[in-house]
Amino acid sequence: MSVAASGTNYFDFYELPIQFNPDQNVVKAKFYALSKQFHPDFYANESEEKQQEVLDLSTLNNKAYQTLSNAKKRLKYVLELKGIVETDEAYQLPQSFLMEMMDINEALMDLEFEPDAEKIAQVKLDVEVMEKNLADELHHLMSQFDSNPTASDALLPSIKDNFYRQKYIDRIRERLVK
C-alpha cells in the first residue's frame, strides 16, 4: 500500500514533527527531494500500478508543500490534525470579542451610507491593531507549542480561539477593502 493511500499526514510524509512553525528551508528541501524522487517521467517504463502510485505520491508532495509552506493553511491543518478544528464548525467566539466586532460592523454599515475618510481611517487602524495583537498572541502560543510538544495540547484551545478570531477579522478586512 502506498504512503498516499495509508492516510499519512504531511508532517510524517516530510519526516517532521507536528509543529506550527517548521523550518521552511527543511520543508522546501524535502519538497524538492521528493519532487525529484517521485517525478513521473522516471517511471514511464514501470507498470501502470507503479505509475499511479508515483503520481499519487507526487500529488501528496505538492499538497504537503502547499500546506506546510503557507502559515494560514498550516495553522488550520495542525488544528485539524489535532482534532481541535472541524470543517464547518460553528465555533462560539467570546462575547467580549463579538461586542468589539459589533461596534466595528456598525461603523462599517454607517460608512456605507455616509462615507467619511476620517472614520474609515480610524476603523482601519482599529482593525490593524486587533490584527497585530492577535498575530502577536498567536506567535507566542505557537512558539510555546513548538518548543514544548509534550505539554502543547493545553495550548490548543487558545490557539483555536485565536484562529477563529483571526478568521472573523479577515472577513472584516475584506469589507474594508471594498
LUMRO-260607 format. One line per 8 residues: their letters; for each residue x, y, z of N, C-alpha, C. Coordinates in pm, 1 decimal. Example, Ala and Ser with C-alpha at 12.3 -4.5 7.8 and 13.67 -1.06 7.14 Angstrom:
2
AS) 1319.0,-569.0,780.0,1230.0,-450.0,780.0,1320.0,-330.0,780.0 ~ 1285.0,-225.0,708.0,1367.0,-106.0,714.0,1290.0,3.0,787.0
//
This chain:
178
MSVAASGT) 85.1,-119.0,0.0,0.0,0.0,0.0,88.9,124.3,0.0 ~ 51.2,223.4,-78.3,133.1,344.0,-88.7,114.5,433.6,32.7 ~ 208.5,525.4,49.7,201.7,621.4,160.0,76.4,707.2,145.8 ~ 44.8,748.0,22.4,-71.4,833.4,-1.1,-200.1,762.8,41.0 ~ -210.5,635.4,11.8,-331.6,560.3,44.4,-341.6,530.7,193.8 ~ -229.0,533.9,263.7,-230.4,498.4,405.7,-277.1,613.0,495.2 ~ -301.9,730.9,437.7,-350.4,842.9,517.8,-240.0,913.8,594.6 ~ -117.5,904.3,547.9,-4.8,970.3,612.9,-26.1,1120.8,613.3
NYFDFYEL) 0.5,1183.1,727.2,-12.8,1328.4,730.1,112.5,1392.8,669.5 ~ 99.7,1520.0,636.2,207.5,1590.0,566.3,335.8,1596.6,648.4 ~ 323.2,1609.9,778.9,442.7,1615.5,862.9,516.2,1481.7,860.6 ~ 441.7,1372.2,872.2,503.7,1239.5,864.3,568.1,1219.2,727.5 ~ 498.6,1261.4,623.6,548.6,1245.7,487.0,682.5,1317.9,469.5 ~ 695.5,1434.2,533.5,820.1,1511.6,525.4,915.7,1479.2,640.0 ~ 879.0,1380.8,721.5,960.3,1337.7,836.3,989.9,1454.4,931.0 ~ 885.4,1529.9,961.6,894.9,1645.4,1051.8,801.1,1623.9,1169.8
PIQFNPDQ) 835.0,1680.9,1285.3,739.7,1675.7,1397.2,622.3,1769.5,1366.8 ~ 506.8,1739.6,1423.4,391.9,1828.5,1404.7,420.1,1956.5,1481.8 ~ 425.1,2067.5,1408.0,451.1,2197.6,1469.3,393.7,2307.3,1381.2 ~ 373.2,2422.6,1443.2,314.5,2535.0,1371.0,416.7,2609.5,1285.8 ~ 544.2,2602.3,1324.1,648.1,2676.7,1252.6,765.4,2587.6,1213.4 ~ 742.3,2492.3,1122.1,855.7,2409.9,1079.8,956.2,2495.7,1002.4 ~ 1081.7,2456.4,1006.9,1187.1,2527.3,934.0,1152.5,2523.4,784.8 ~ 1128.9,2640.6,727.3,1086.2,2646.7,587.5,1195.2,2600.7,490.1
NVVKAKFY) 1320.9,2612.8,530.1,1428.3,2561.1,444.7,1422.1,2408.9,436.9 ~ 1388.2,2344.9,548.6,1374.6,2198.9,551.2,1252.7,2156.7,469.2 ~ 1142.0,2229.3,484.0,1020.4,2198.8,407.9,1050.2,2206.7,258.2 ~ 1116.9,2314.0,217.4,1148.9,2332.5,75.5,1244.6,2224.1,26.1 ~ 1344.9,2191.6,106.2,1441.5,2088.0,67.6,1371.8,1952.7,52.1 ~ 1281.4,1919.5,144.4,1205.4,1793.9,135.5,1119.6,1792.5,10.0 ~ 1055.5,1905.3,-17.3,970.6,1915.1,-135.9,1051.6,1887.9,-262.9 ~ 1167.2,1953.0,-275.0,1248.8,1933.7,-395.1,1301.8,1791.3,-405.3
ALSKQFHP) 1345.4,1735.5,-293.1,1398.1,1598.5,-294.0,1288.9,1499.1,-334.2 ~ 1170.0,1514.8,-277.8,1060.7,1422.7,-310.5,1006.9,1447.8,-451.2 ~ 1012.6,1572.4,-497.3,971.2,1603.1,-634.7,1059.6,1528.4,-733.3 ~ 1187.8,1527.4,-703.1,1282.9,1455.3,-787.7,1257.5,1304.2,-779.4 ~ 1243.0,1254.4,-656.8,1224.3,1110.6,-633.7,1096.0,1058.0,-698.7 ~ 989.8,1136.9,-693.8,860.6,1090.2,-743.6,820.0,1155.1,-875.5 ~ 917.2,1199.2,-953.4,884.0,1260.1,-1082.1,832.3,1151.4,-1176.0 ~ 711.9,1170.0,-1230.5,650.6,1066.0,-1314.5,735.2,1022.7,-1434.6
DFYANESE) 816.5,1112.2,-1489.1,898.1,1076.8,-1605.8,996.6,964.1,-1576.1 ~ 1039.9,953.2,-1450.3,1135.7,849.0,-1413.9,1070.6,710.9,-1408.5 ~ 938.5,707.2,-1415.1,866.4,580.5,-1400.7,785.4,546.6,-1525.6 ~ 820.9,606.6,-1638.1,746.3,587.6,-1762.6,745.1,442.0,-1808.4 ~ 849.9,365.7,-1778.0,858.2,226.3,-1822.1,809.4,127.4,-1716.8 ~ 755.2,178.3,-1607.2,705.9,91.5,-1499.6,561.0,50.1,-1527.7 ~ 511.1,-40.6,-1445.7,372.4,-86.1,-1460.7,276.9,30.4,-1435.7 ~ 155.5,14.3,-1485.2,55.0,118.4,-1466.6,29.0,141.8,-1317.3
EKQQEVLD) 31.0,34.2,-1240.7,8.6,43.3,-1095.9,118.3,126.7,-1029.5 ~ 242.7,100.8,-1067.3,356.2,175.0,-1011.1,349.0,321.8,-1053.3 ~ 312.4,346.6,-1179.4,299.6,484.0,-1227.6,192.7,559.4,-1148.3 ~ 81.4,492.0,-1118.9,-25.9,555.7,-1041.5,20.5,584.7,-899.1 ~ 94.4,491.0,-840.1,146.2,510.7,-704.2,238.5,632.4,-699.2 ~ 326.1,643.9,-798.2,419.7,756.7,-803.9,343.5,887.5,-826.1 ~ 242.3,882.6,-911.4,160.9,1001.9,-935.2,90.0,1044.6,-806.2 ~ 37.9,947.0,-730.3,-26.4,976.7,-601.7,73.0,1039.5,-504.2
LSTLNNKA) 194.2,986.6,-500.9,296.9,1040.4,-411.2,339.8,1180.6,-454.3 ~ 347.4,1202.0,-583.9,382.1,1334.4,-635.9,273.4,1435.8,-598.1 ~ 147.4,1394.1,-610.1,35.1,1480.2,-572.2,37.8,1509.5,-422.5 ~ 63.1,1406.1,-342.4,73.3,1423.7,-197.3,185.2,1522.3,-163.9 ~ 297.3,1510.7,-232.1,410.1,1600.9,-209.5,371.0,1745.6,-239.7 ~ 302.2,1767.0,-351.7,259.8,1902.8,-387.9,162.8,1960.2,-284.9 ~ 65.9,1879.0,-241.9,-31.1,1925.5,-142.0,37.2,1952.5,-8.0 ~ 131.0,1865.5,28.5,204.1,1884.2,154.4,280.4,2016.2,150.9
YQTLSNAK) 347.5,2042.6,40.0,425.6,2165.8,29.9,334.8,2289.3,32.5 ~ 223.5,2283.9,-41.5,130.9,2398.0,-43.4,80.0,2429.7,96.9 ~ 57.1,2326.5,175.9,5.1,2346.4,311.3,114.5,2388.4,408.4 ~ 225.9,2316.2,408.3,330.8,2341.4,507.7,409.9,2469.2,480.7 ~ 401.6,2522.0,359.3,475.0,2645.2,328.4,387.8,2770.3,345.1 ~ 259.6,2752.6,378.0,167.3,2864.8,393.9,120.6,2870.0,539.6 ~ 150.9,2978.6,608.9,124.5,2988.2,753.4,-22.4,2966.1,789.6 ~ -114.7,3026.9,715.6,-257.3,3012.5,749.0,-306.5,2870.4,722.0
KRLKYVLE) -266.0,2814.0,608.8,-306.4,2676.3,577.8,-246.6,2579.4,679.4 ~ -123.4,2604.5,717.3,-54.2,2517.1,813.2,-121.4,2523.9,950.5 ~ -159.8,2643.3,993.6,-228.8,2660.8,1121.5,-356.3,2576.9,1124.0 ~ -438.5,2591.8,1021.0,-564.2,2516.2,1013.8,-535.5,2366.3,1008.4 ~ -435.5,2326.9,931.6,-401.8,2185.5,916.0,-360.3,2123.0,1049.5 ~ -275.9,2191.7,1124.6,-231.5,2138.6,1254.7,-351.0,2126.5,1349.1 ~ -437.0,2227.3,1351.0,-554.6,2221.6,1438.1,-647.8,2106.7,1397.4 ~ -659.3,2082.3,1266.3,-740.7,1969.2,1219.7,-674.8,1836.1,1257.1
LKGIVETD) -542.6,1827.3,1239.4,-470.6,1704.2,1275.9,-489.4,1670.2,1423.1 ~ -490.0,1773.5,1504.9,-503.6,1754.0,1649.3,-649.8,1733.3,1690.7 ~ -741.4,1740.4,1592.5,-882.7,1720.0,1622.5,-946.6,1836.5,1695.4 ~ -886.3,1953.6,1684.6,-934.2,2072.2,1755.9,-1031.1,2153.6,1670.1 ~ -1007.8,2156.8,1539.5,-1093.0,2230.6,1446.8,-1154.0,2130.8,1349.5 ~ -1283.4,2145.5,1327.0,-1352.0,2060.4,1230.8,-1403.8,2148.0,1117.9 ~ -1412.8,2090.8,998.4,-1463.6,2164.4,884.1,-1606.0,2211.0,913.0 ~ -1634.6,2334.9,881.4,-1767.3,2395.1,900.4,-1815.1,2391.7,1045.5
EAYQLPQS) -1722.7,2401.7,1137.3,-1757.1,2403.1,1279.7,-1821.1,2537.3,1316.1 ~ -1924.9,2534.1,1396.2,-1989.4,2656.7,1443.9,-1926.7,2692.8,1578.7 ~ -1810.3,2754.5,1573.6,-1736.6,2788.5,1695.6,-1795.8,2913.3,1759.9 ~ -1811.7,2910.3,1889.8,-1867.0,3024.4,1963.6,-1753.2,3114.7,2011.0 ~ -1744.0,3231.0,1950.1,-1641.7,3328.1,1989.3,-1678.9,3391.7,2123.0 ~ -1578.9,3441.0,2197.6,-1606.7,3506.2,2326.4,-1696.7,3629.2,2308.3 ~ -1785.4,3649.9,2402.9,-1881.0,3760.1,2396.6,-1811.4,3895.8,2387.0 ~ -1703.0,3913.8,2460.8,-1631.7,4042.6,2458.4,-1578.2,4072.6,2318.0
FLMEMMDI) -1527.5,3970.3,2251.3,-1477.1,3987.3,2114.7,-1592.6,4022.1,2020.7 ~ -1703.8,3952.0,2035.4,-1819.3,3977.3,1949.2,-1872.8,4119.1,1967.1 ~ -1866.2,4170.7,2088.6,-1911.1,4308.5,2113.3,-1820.5,4407.7,2039.6 ~ -1690.6,4384.5,2044.7,-1596.8,4471.0,1971.2,-1626.1,4465.9,1821.8 ~ -1651.2,4345.5,1771.3,-1677.7,4328.4,1628.7,-1809.8,4393.7,1589.2 ~ -1907.4,4388.9,1679.3,-2035.6,4452.2,1652.4,-2016.2,4603.1,1635.5 ~ -1934.0,4662.8,1719.5,-1905.0,4806.3,1707.2,-1841.0,4837.3,1572.1 ~ -1746.4,4754.8,1532.4,-1679.0,4777.0,1403.7,-1776.2,4756.0,1288.2
NEALMDLE) -1858.3,4651.9,1295.2,-1956.8,4627.2,1189.4,-2057.1,4741.6,1178.4 ~ -2099.7,4795.1,1291.7,-2191.4,4909.9,1290.0,-2124.5,5030.6,1224.7 ~ -1999.3,5053.4,1258.2,-1925.4,5165.2,1197.8,-1914.2,5145.6,1046.7 ~ -1889.2,5022.0,1003.1,-1879.5,4994.5,859.2,-2013.5,5017.1,789.5 ~ -2122.0,4976.2,853.7,-2254.9,4998.4,795.1,-2283.9,5148.0,784.8 ~ -2250.2,5223.0,888.5,-2269.4,5368.3,885.2,-2189.3,5430.3,771.2 ~ -2068.4,5381.3,752.6,-1981.0,5436.4,648.9,-2030.3,5403.4,507.9 ~ -2105.4,5293.9,493.5,-2162.2,5261.8,362.2,-2263.4,5368.0,320.5
FEPDAEKI) -2338.2,5419.2,417.7,-2440.9,5519.7,388.4,-2385.8,5661.4,391.0 ~ -2287.7,5684.6,477.3,-2227.0,5817.2,488.4,-2075.1,5803.2,491.0 ~ -2013.8,5790.7,373.2,-1867.7,5775.2,369.3,-1796.8,5893.5,435.2 ~ -1696.7,5863.1,512.9,-1619.7,5964.0,584.8,-1476.2,5912.3,593.4 ~ -1386.7,5978.0,521.4,-1247.7,5931.6,512.4,-1181.4,5919.3,649.0 ~ -1212.1,6012.3,738.4,-1151.6,6009.1,871.9,-1198.5,5886.7,951.5 ~ -1329.0,5859.1,944.4,-1384.0,5743.8,1016.7,-1332.7,5612.5,956.7 ~ -1323.9,5607.8,823.8,-1271.1,5487.4,757.5,-1128.1,5461.8,803.9
AQVKLDVE) -1048.1,5568.0,808.9,-909.0,5554.4,853.8,-903.6,5503.2,997.5 ~ -994.7,5551.5,1083.0,-996.9,5508.0,1223.1,-1036.1,5360.4,1234.4 ~ -1136.2,5318.8,1157.2,-1178.9,5178.1,1159.9,-1064.7,5089.0,1110.7 ~ -998.5,5131.2,1003.4,-884.6,5053.5,951.7,-775.6,5041.0,1057.8 ~ -748.6,5150.0,1126.5,-647.4,5149.0,1231.9,-687.6,5054.3,1345.2 ~ -814.5,5060.8,1385.5,-864.2,4971.6,1491.5,-847.5,4825.0,1451.5 ~ -881.4,4794.1,1327.0,-870.2,4656.1,1277.8,-723.3,4614.1,1272.0 ~ -636.4,4704.3,1227.0,-492.9,4672.1,1221.4,-436.2,4643.9,1360.2
VMEKNLAD) -479.4,4721.6,1459.4,-433.7,4699.6,1597.3,-480.3,4562.5,1645.9 ~ -606.7,4529.0,1618.0,-658.2,4396.9,1657.3,-580.6,4284.8,1588.2 ~ -556.4,4303.0,1458.2,-480.9,4201.8,1382.6,-341.7,4182.5,1441.5 ~ -276.4,4292.7,1473.6,-141.6,4283.4,1529.6,-143.8,4213.4,1664.9 ~ -239.7,4249.2,1750.2,-249.9,4184.7,1881.7,-275.6,4034.9,1868.1 ~ -365.3,3998.6,1776.6,-393.5,3856.5,1754.1,-270.9,3784.2,1699.0 ~ -201.5,3848.1,1604.9,-81.8,3786.8,1546.4,26.5,3767.5,1652.2 ~ 45.3,3867.6,1737.7,145.4,3856.1,1845.1,109.2,3743.4,1941.7
ELHHLMSQ) -17.8,3738.5,1979.6,-65.2,3633.4,2071.0,-45.5,3495.5,2007.6 ~ -82.7,3484.1,1879.5,-69.8,3355.7,1810.0,76.0,3313.8,1798.7 ~ 161.7,3408.0,1765.0,304.8,3377.9,1753.6,357.8,3323.3,1886.4 ~ 320.0,3387.4,1995.2,363.3,3344.5,2128.4,312.0,3203.1,2159.3 ~ 184.4,3178.6,2133.9,125.0,3047.0,2161.3,189.5,2937.5,2075.8 ~ 209.8,2967.8,1947.4,269.1,2867.2,1858.0,413.7,2838.6,1895.6 ~ 487.4,2940.2,1937.0,626.0,2919.4,1980.5,630.2,2830.0,2103.7 ~ 537.9,2853.8,2197.3,529.5,2768.3,2315.8,498.5,2624.3,2275.6
FDSNPTAS) 404.4,2607.5,2184.1,364.9,2474.2,2136.5,484.7,2402.3,2074.9 ~ 554.0,2471.6,1985.0,666.0,2409.9,1913.4,782.3,2376.8,2005.6 ~ 803.9,2457.8,2109.7,919.5,2435.9,2197.2,894.1,2330.5,2304.5 ~ 767.9,2298.7,2331.7,737.3,2200.3,2435.8,623.0,2109.1,2390.5 ~ 651.3,2018.9,2296.5,545.7,1934.6,2239.4,469.5,1849.2,2341.3 ~ 534.2,1809.3,2450.1,466.3,1721.7,2546.2,354.9,1793.2,2621.6 ~ 372.1,1921.6,2647.4,269.6,1997.7,2719.9,186.2,2084.8,2626.0 ~ 203.5,2064.1,2497.3,144.6,2153.6,2398.2,-7.0,2143.4,2385.8
DALLPSIK) -64.2,2028.0,2414.7,-208.5,2012.7,2395.1,-289.8,2110.5,2479.5 ~ -235.6,2153.9,2591.4,-305.4,2250.7,2676.6,-319.1,2386.5,2607.0 ~ -232.3,2414.4,2510.1,-235.5,2542.6,2439.2,-335.8,2542.8,2324.0 ~ -375.3,2425.3,2279.0,-458.1,2416.0,2158.7,-591.4,2491.2,2167.5 ~ -663.3,2488.1,2279.6,-788.0,2566.6,2284.5,-764.5,2717.0,2264.1 ~ -655.5,2770.0,2317.8,-624.3,2912.8,2299.2,-586.3,2941.5,2154.7 ~ -513.1,2850.0,2093.1,-474.5,2866.9,1952.6,-598.8,2860.3,1864.3 ~ -689.1,2768.6,1896.7,-814.5,2756.3,1821.5,-895.2,2885.7,1831.5
DNFYRQKY) -907.3,2939.7,1951.4,-982.2,3063.0,1970.7,-921.3,3175.9,1887.6 ~ -790.1,3186.3,1889.9,-720.5,3288.5,1812.4,-746.4,3268.0,1663.0 ~ -740.1,3142.9,1617.6,-764.8,3108.0,1477.4,-901.4,3160.1,1432.0 ~ -1005.0,3136.8,1512.1,-1139.5,3180.6,1474.1,-1155.6,3332.1,1483.3 ~ -1090.3,3394.5,1579.9,-1096.1,3541.3,1586.7,-1027.8,3601.0,1463.8 ~ -915.8,3541.4,1421.9,-847.3,3591.7,1302.4,-933.6,3575.5,1177.7 ~ -1003.2,3463.4,1167.6,-1092.7,3443.4,1053.1,-1200.0,3552.5,1050.0 ~ -1252.1,3587.5,1165.3,-1354.2,3691.7,1174.7,-1295.9,3825.8,1129.3
IDRIRERL) -1177.9,3856.8,1178.9,-1110.3,3981.9,1140.3,-1081.7,3982.3,989.6 ~ -1045.0,3868.2,932.8,-1020.4,3859.8,788.1,-1145.0,3899.2,709.1 ~ -1261.6,3855.9,756.1,-1386.7,3891.8,686.8,-1412.0,4042.5,696.1 ~ -1380.8,4100.7,809.9,-1396.0,4246.2,824.1,-1296.6,4317.3,733.1 ~ -1175.3,4265.9,726.8,-1072.1,4324.1,640.3,-1120.8,4325.6,494.5 ~ -1187.5,4218.7,451.1,-1241.5,4213.3,314.6,-1344.8,4323.6,292.5 ~ -1426.5,4349.2,393.5,-1526.5,4456.2,382.2,-1460.2,4593.3,376.0 ~ -1347.8,4609.4,442.3,-1277.3,4738.2,442.6,-1218.3,4770.1,306.0
VK) -1182.2,4666.6,232.0,-1119.3,4686.1,101.1,-1219.3,4740.1,-0.3 ~ -1346.4,4701.9,15.1,-1449.9,4741.7,-82.3,-1469.9,4890.6,-89.4
//
